Amino acid sequence: MIVVMKSSATEQDIMATTKNIEALGLKAVKIEGTERTVLAAVGDERIAGIGSLESSPGVDEVLPIVAPYKLASRELKPESTTSTTGSLICGGNHIGVIAGPCSIESEEQLMSTARAVKAAGASAIRGGAFKPRTSPYSFQGMKEEGLKLLAQAREETGLAVVTEVVSPDDVDLVSEYSDVLQIGARNMQNYRLLEASGKSTRTVLLKRGPSATINEWLLAAEYILDAGNPNVILCERGVRTFESHTRFTLPLATVAFVQQKTHLPVIVDPSHGTGHTYLVPSMSRAAIAAGADGIIVEVHPNPDKALSDGYQSMTFPQFDDMMTGCQKIADAVEKKLGCC
């Protein structure tokens, strides 16, 4: 439920109400609004005595949160959240652009890509050091050596680092080198990983599972928020349908719909969403036109020789051309693209 404080409420009033919420066995989460403070009372709302919160000092009203996801809901925080992590800004009038290879393969491959995407206007470098693959015989990533290369790329280019974490045991290690922890589609409902990421101070980029409903996706985000990490970015990367012409079906209506339900920023992954390089530029432009707070795309110096996902990766010139087209859409919707 939401405990709305009066505009005249003092810090002492807020502290007293927080203690009253915690005395009921609920977690109190403070949200600073533009005009007043709101306290989210998270937990079992059937607890007897919860009505007593209305008489706490400085309380204006107590309202239920109808959505099953409490902390992610716009009922709790009507204003959209802007995520700022180093050079990566998603939300407000900024469109974040995350670009890089699916897998880190070598120093030359990653560094050349980082330089190219930075020159084209990207705001973050992506690259997989730990790769969860369908086949155990596929390339599994360079692991910590790959993380070190990402940190090297950040040091040279200034780009924020986005990389996937696949195990709760790896959260601390990946956090040491990266700025944003990506939780991939396969792990969207790995609740121990969500909780571990929620205890991190790093921003978390949460991809939608290929068979997940929107409610399930937002409830997965709730695990991270409930663990104490308010820095979550949602990523639509396509869902599995009967269609076989694309790798997945990329539902861009999700962007507008989810933005009505949650204050969290929403970005789009047209590389995984389509599985075809030639579709990525048009779907990136469409995502920006639909109001996405960012895009994440795959770029490789030589996609034909990529160890993973080369068929959906762009070359450096293709990415540069894509950014030119995306800039026109960004201008039309009066937003800033990438590091511009």
N, C-alpha and C positions, 0 to 999 in steps of 0.2 A: 504494500500500500504506500501511498504518498502522503507525507506529512508536510503541508505547505505552511511555512512560517510567515508571519506578518512582516510587512516591509519595515516595521519599526522594531522588529525582534533584535535583541542584543546578542552578542556572542555568548553571554551567560545563559540566555534563554535557549539558544541552540544547543549548548553543552548539556543543559538540564534535560531537554527533550531527548537528546541522544542517549543519556543515561536511562531515561524512562523506557526507551525502545529496547535497549540492551537488557534491562531488567526483566522484560517480557520474553527473553530468549531469542530475540530477533537481531539481525545485523542492521546497523544504521549506516547508510551511505550518504554522505553529504554532497549535494549538487548545488553549485553556485550559479544562480540564474542572473539575468541582466537586471532584474528589479528586486528579486527576493531569493531567499535560500529555501531549498526543498530537501527533505530528508526521506530517503527510501528506506522503509522498514521491510526487510527481506527475510522471509522464512514462512513458517506455518501461521497463516493469518487467522486460523480458527482458535488461537490461544485466547483463553478467557481474560478479560480485563483490557483488551486492546482498545476499547472505546475510551479508556481513561486518558489516552494520548490527546484527545481533543481538549482536555482541560489543562494540558501542560502549558507553562508560561510562554507567551509569544506565538502560540500555534493559531493559525487562521482557520485551517480546515484539514480533515483527514479524508483522503479519497482512495478507493480501491484501484488497483491496476488490473484491468481486464485481461490484457495480453498475458500469455503464459511466460513470456520472457519479460522480466521486470526491469532490469537495469538497462537493457538495450532498447526499451520502448520509448516512443515519443510521448507517451502519457507521463513518463517521469521527467523527460528532458525534451521539451518541444523544439528547442534550438538545435540545428544540425551541428554535429561535432566536426571540427577540422583537425585532421591528424598531421602533425608536423614532426618529422624525424630527420634531422640534419637537412640535406638538400631535397628530401622528399616531402611534398605538401599535397595532401589529398583532402579536398573539401573547400568550402567557401567559394572563392572565385579562382581556385587553383585546380588544375588537372594534372595529377601526378603521372609520370611516364617511367615505368620500370622496364628495362630492356637488358637482354643478355642471353647467353647460351643456356640450353636446358641443363647440360652437364659441363662442369669444369674439366677440361681435358689436359691442359698444359698452361704454362705461364704465358707463352706467346699467344695462344688462343684467347685467353681471358683478357690480357692486357690490351691487345689490339682491339678487342671488342669494346672494352671500357672506354678507350680513347675515342673510338668511332661513335658510340652512342652518346657520349658526352658532347662531342662536336656537333651532333645533330640535334641536341637539345633535351636529351633524357635527363631525368632527375634522380635516377637510382640505377645501380647495376644489379642484375639478378644472375644467379648461377648455382647449380646444384652440386654440393659437395657430398651429401648423402642422398642417394637415389633409390627410392623404393620402386622396384621394377616388377612387372608381372612375372617375368621369367627369372629364376635364380642364376641363370647363365648369362644374363645381360649385364652390361657395365653398371657397377654399383656405386661409382663415384670415387673421388680421390680422398674423401673424408677430411681429416684435419689438415692435410697438405693443401687441399682445395680451399679450406677456410682461410689459411694463411695467405693464399693468393688473392682472395677477395679483399682481405685487409690491405694488401699491397695495392690493389686497384683503387681502393678508397683513398689511400694516402696520396697517390699520384693525381687522381682526378677530382677528388672531393665529393664523389658520388656516394650516397648512402648505399649500404649493402643489404640486399634481400636474399635470404637463402633458406632452404627448407630444413626443418628439424623433424626427425621421424621417430624419436624415442624420448620418453621422459628423462632417461638417463643422460641424454645428450644436450638438454636444454642449457645447462650452465656452460658447456663447452662451446656450443654454437653462439650463445650470447656473448661470449668473450670476443668473438671476431665480427659479429654481424650487428646491424642496426634494427633489422626487422626479421622476426621469426615467421617463416611461412609454414603454415600447416596445410598440407596438401589434401586433395579430395579424398584420397584413400583413408586419411586419418581424421576426417571431420568429426567422426563419432568415437575417436579414441579418447575417452574421457580422462584417463590418467594423464595423457599428453596435454589436453586442454587445461587441466588443473595446474600442471607443472608450468606451462607457459603463462598461466594467469598469475603465478608467483614471481615471474620474471619482470624486470623493469623495461624490457624491450617491447616495442610495438609488435603486435601479432597480426599477420595477414592470414585470414581464415578463408580457405576456398570451399565452395559448396560441393558436397558429394554428388556424384553423377546420378544418384537415385534419391537424393534428399529432397524433402519438401521444404518450403520456405520456413515454416515453423521449426522444423528440425534444425535447419541451418542457424536460425536466430537463437535457438536454445543452446546450440553448440557454442555460439558466441557468449551466451549467458554464463556458461561454465568459466570462461576466461575472466569475464567481468566480475563474477561472484568471488573468484579467487583473489581479487584485488587489483587486477590490471585493467585500467580504463582505456588503454590504447589499442583498439581493435579496428582493423580495416576488413570489410567483407569483400570477397571476390567471387563474382559469377563467372564460372568457367565452362558452362554448358552441362546439359543433362542427357542421360541416355534415353533415346526414344526408338521407334521402329524405323526411323530414317537411316539410310546407309550411305548417302551421298557425302555426308560430312562425318568427321570423327565423333562429334556429339552435336546436339541441337543447342544453339546459343540463343536463349530467350531474353532479348533485350528489354522486353516489357518488365522483366524482373527488376531492373534498375529503378524505374519510376515507382513500381509497386512497393518495393522494399523501403525506398526512401520515404514513403508515406507512413511506414510502420516503425522505423527505427531512426535514431539520430546518428548512427554510425555511418562513416563514409563507405560508399560502394564503388568498387572498381570492376573492370571487365577484362577477361583473358581471352582474346579472340584467337590466339594461337591454338590452345587446347580446344576452344569452343568450336573450331571449324576443322582443324587438322590439315589445312591446305594453305600454303604460303600465299597464293594469289588472292585468297579471301580475307586475309588479315588486314590489309589497309582499308578496305571498304567497311569491314565490321568495326574497325577502330574508329573510323569517322562516324559511323552510325552510333556507336556507344557514347561518344562525346555529345552528339546531337541529342541522344536520349537523356543526357544529364549525368552521365557517369563522372565520378570524382577522380577517375584515373584509369589507365590501362596498363597491362603487363603483357609484354610480347617477347618472343624468342628471336634472337639475332645471333648469327654465327658467321665467322669469316669464310667458311667453306661448307655450307649445309650438306652438300653431297657426301662429305666425308665425316659428318657429325656422328658421334657415338650414340646419340639418342635424339629423336624428334627432328631430324634434319628436314623431313618432308614438310614441316610447318614452320621452319625457321627462315628468316629473311637474311639476305646479304646486307652488307653495309650500305650500298647504293639504294637497295630497296627500302631499307629503314629510313634513310634520308628522304627519299621521295614520299614515304608514308607520313613523315613528320610535316612535310610541306603541306600535304593535303589536310592533315589534322589541324594544322595551324589556322587554316581558312575557316574550319568549323568552329574552332575555339574563339576566333575573332567574332564570328557571327553570334555566338551565345555569350559574348563578352566575358570570357574567362582567359586566364593565363595558362599556357601549355608548358609542361615540363619545367625546365630551369629558367624559362624566359621571364 
